[in-house]
């Protein structure tokens, strides 16, 4: 999935190498062990096929504005799963889990301004904004969700 340019264009801007994908996978496991939250695999109900991943992270990003103290939600789907409503369904399930488990009153997501599909998903799942943000010298949009936000 991470080697697919269709998947990575708004996230990394380029396909990831096997090494970069492996590092990402290990980071996901570390989140669960150290912080008690992280990413889940997303499977298609009808087939059981892997179609993506989503979850919460604390990447310690040097972004403006700062995300300190806010778990950051992220999601990514395989190209074959785009446009089927899976992201909205999965993000709604994740934010319900977050509402039940986080002490932090809010969660956030950073989305590329060009990623209109993810912006729609964030808004459908109760994320409000956007507020202009900067990360690694590039413009992003910051969305924030209060606990119990609309689903």
QUINORNOR-V710873 format. One record per residue. RES is the residue in three letters. SS is DSSP state (hx for helix, st for strand, lp for the rest). PHI is phi in degrees with one decimal (* if undefined). OMEGA is omega in whole degrees, -180 to 180 (none if undefined). Layout:
BEGIN
RES:SS:PHI:OMEGA + RES:SS:PHI:OMEGA
END
This chain:
BEGIN
UNK:lp:*:-176 + UNK:lp:-71.7:176 + UNK:lp:-91.2:-178 + UNK:lp:-87.2:-179 + UNK:hx:-60.5:177 + UNK:hx:-64.9:-179 + UNK:hx:-78.1:-170 + UNK:hx:-93.5:-171 + UNK:lp:-57.7:-179 + UNK:lp:-96.8:-176 + UNK:lp:-103.3:-178 + UNK:lp:-98.2:-178 + UNK:lp:81.5:179 + UNK:lp:-158.2:176 + UNK:lp:-60.4:178 + UNK:lp:-87.8:173 + UNK:lp:-76.5:176 + UNK:hx:-59.3:179 + UNK:hx:-61.5:180 + UNK:hx:-64.9:178 + UNK:hx:-64.2:180 + UNK:hx:-63.5:178 + UNK:hx:-60.6:178 + UNK:hx:-60.5:179 + UNK:hx:-59.3:179 + UNK:hx:-65.2:178 + UNK:hx:-62.6:178 + UNK:hx:-59.5:180 + UNK:hx:-62.9:179 + UNK:hx:-64.2:177 + UNK:hx:-59.1:-179 + UNK:hx:-62.2:-178 + UNK:hx:-67.1:-174 + UNK:hx:-94.3:-173 + UNK:hx:-115.8:180 + UNK:lp:80.4:173 + UNK:lp:-150.4:-179 + UNK:lp:175.5:-177 + UNK:st:-107.9:174 + UNK:st:-117.5:170 + UNK:st:-80.1:176 + UNK:st:-107.4:179 + UNK:st:-117.3:174 + UNK:lp:-74.5:-177 + UNK:lp:-57.2:-174 + UNK:lp:-65.3:-174 + UNK:lp:-114.2:-173 + UNK:lp:78.6:-180 + UNK:lp:-71.0:173 + UNK:st:-66.1:178 + UNK:st:-127.0:177 + UNK:st:159.1:179 + UNK:st:-151.8:176 + UNK:st:-158.0:177 + UNK:st:163.7:-177 + UNK:st:-115.1:-179 + UNK:st:-147.5:168 + UNK:lp:-126.6:-176 + UNK:lp:-86.5:-178 + UNK:lp:55.1:-179 + UNK:lp:-65.1:172 + UNK:lp:-92.0:-177 + UNK:st:-111.6:173 + UNK:st:-124.1:-3 + UNK:lp:-70.2:-178 + UNK:lp:-71.9:174 + UNK:lp:-101.7:-178 + UNK:lp:-52.6:177 + UNK:lp:84.6:179 + UNK:lp:-118.8:172 + UNK:st:-59.1:-178 + UNK:st:-105.5:177 + UNK:st:-88.1:175 + UNK:st:-145.6:178 + UNK:st:-148.7:178 + UNK:st:-152.6:-180 + UNK:st:-123.9:174 + UNK:lp:-62.6:180 + UNK:hx:-55.7:-178 + UNK:hx:-66.4:-178 + UNK:hx:-96.6:-179 + UNK:lp:-64.4:174 + UNK:lp:78.3:-178 + UNK:lp:-106.4:-180 + UNK:lp:85.5:-178 + UNK:hx:-64.3:-178 + UNK:hx:-62.4:-180 + UNK:hx:-61.4:179 + UNK:hx:-61.4:-178 + UNK:hx:-68.7:180 + UNK:hx:-64.8:177 + UNK:hx:-59.7:178 + UNK:hx:-65.6:-179 + UNK:hx:-65.5:-179 + UNK:hx:-68.3:174 + UNK:hx:-63.9:176 + UNK:hx:-61.6:180 + UNK:hx:-61.1:178 + UNK:hx:-57.9:-178 + UNK:hx:-82.7:-171 + UNK:hx:-116.2:-175 + UNK:lp:-90.0:172 + UNK:lp:-80.6:-179 + UNK:lp:-64.1:-178 + UNK:lp:-74.3:-174 + UNK:st:-140.1:170 + UNK:st:-125.6:-175 + UNK:st:-138.7:170 + UNK:st:-145.9:174 + UNK:st:-104.7:-177 + UNK:st:-132.0:175 + UNK:lp:-60.7:180 + UNK:lp:-58.1:-180 + UNK:lp:-83.5:-174 + UNK:lp:-86.8:-175 + UNK:hx:-62.9:180 + UNK:hx:-64.1:179 + UNK:hx:-70.3:176 + UNK:hx:-61.8:178 + UNK:hx:-62.0:179 + UNK:hx:-60.8:-180 + UNK:hx:-57.9:-179 + UNK:hx:-64.7:178 + UNK:hx:-62.0:-175 + UNK:lp:-98.3:172 + UNK:lp:93.1:178 + UNK:lp:-82.0:-177 + UNK:st:-114.1:-178 + UNK:st:147.6:0 + UNK:st:-88.6:172 + UNK:st:-113.4:178 + UNK:st:-59.0:179 + UNK:st:-139.7:177 + UNK:st:-131.9:175 + UNK:st:-144.1:-177 + UNK:lp:52.6:175 + UNK:lp:76.1:-178 + UNK:st:-114.2:178 + UNK:st:-77.3:176 + UNK:st:-135.1:173 + UNK:st:-115.7:179 + UNK:st:-101.2:175 + UNK:st:-117.2:-179 + UNK:st:-128.3:178 + UNK:st:-124.9:174 + UNK:st:-82.7:179 + UNK:lp:-59.2:179 + UNK:lp:75.4:178 + UNK:lp:-58.7:-174 + UNK:lp:-56.2:178 + UNK:lp:-123.6:none
END
